[in-house]
């Protein structure tokens, strides 16, 4: 399980998925490579008016510069995957899995 006190290099990776099947595949793969359920958050909007999720995004570790981008992407529905990583190597693993499964990473961390 991720402990934010254990590593100064720990980061949060956030990615938008256009459908739940893709995010489900990414979640399965993350589990296969050793990420614990407590390392991962998923928020999905299927239809209807989007509430202001800024507070929720901040509370799960999404950086301020990614919040606006994520909210814009959610206007058409989708899912936000947030993964807490331990170090740079784990971050790179997550980014690879996210991209393989169709996730869109906010431009500022590419």
N, C-alpha and C positions, 0 to 999 in steps of 0.2 A: 504494500500500500504506500502511496506517495505521502511523504511528510514534508511540508514546506520548510520546516526548520532544519532538515537534514542537508539541504544543498542550496548554495547561493546561486547555482546555475539552473535551478528548476524553472521551467517556463510552462506557459499554457498555450496550446495550439488550438485554434478554432477554425472550423471549416463549414461551409454551407453545402448542403446536398439538396438536389431538386426533388428527390423522391425518397421514400422510406426504405425501399428495397436496397438502394445503394448504401444508405447509412447503416442498414442492418448488416450488409456484407462487410463493411468496414469494421463494425463492432465485433463481428465474429472473428475477423482476422486479428484485430487488436488483442482479443482474448487468447488466440492461438500463440501469439508471440510473447504473452506474459503480462499484459496490462490487466490490472484488477478492475472490477466493476466500480470501485471507489475512485479510480483514476479518471473516470469517464462520465460525462453528462450529455444528454441529448434533449433538445427542445424542438418540438415540431409544431408547425402551424399548417393545418390542412385546408381550411377555408374560413371565410368570414373576415370581419374587421380585425386587424392586428392591434392588440393593446400595446401600450408603451412598456417594452420589456427591458429598458435600460437598466433599471435597478437590479433586475434578476441577472442580466448579463454580467454586471459588475460584481455581483455577489458570488458568481461561480468562476470569476477570474478572467473574463474577457476584457482585453485592454480597451481603454476609452476610444482609441483611434479605430478599433475594429467594430465598435458598437453601431455606429452610423451605417457602415457598410453592410453589416448583418441585417439591420432593420430594413434597409432598402431591398435586400435580396428576399426578405420574407414577404414583401408585398405580393409576390406571386405564389406564396406557399413554399414549403420546404422544411428542412431540418437543420439545426445547428448542432454540430458535434464539437464538444470541448474536451480536450484530453490534457491532463496534467502530466508533464514529463519530468524525469529526474535530472537529466543532463542533456548535453548537446547530441549525444548518440541516440538517446531515446527520442528526442525531438525529430531527428532526421528519419528514424524508423516510422514515426507517426506521419510525418509529411509524405513519405513514400506510399504508405498505405492509403492515406486520404486521397492522394492523386490517382492511385490505381483504381479506386472505387468511385471516381467521378466527383470527388469533393472539390470545392472551390475555396482556396485559401485567400483571405484578404490580402491585397497587393502589398501591403507594407511589410510582410514577413517572407516574401518570396526571395 
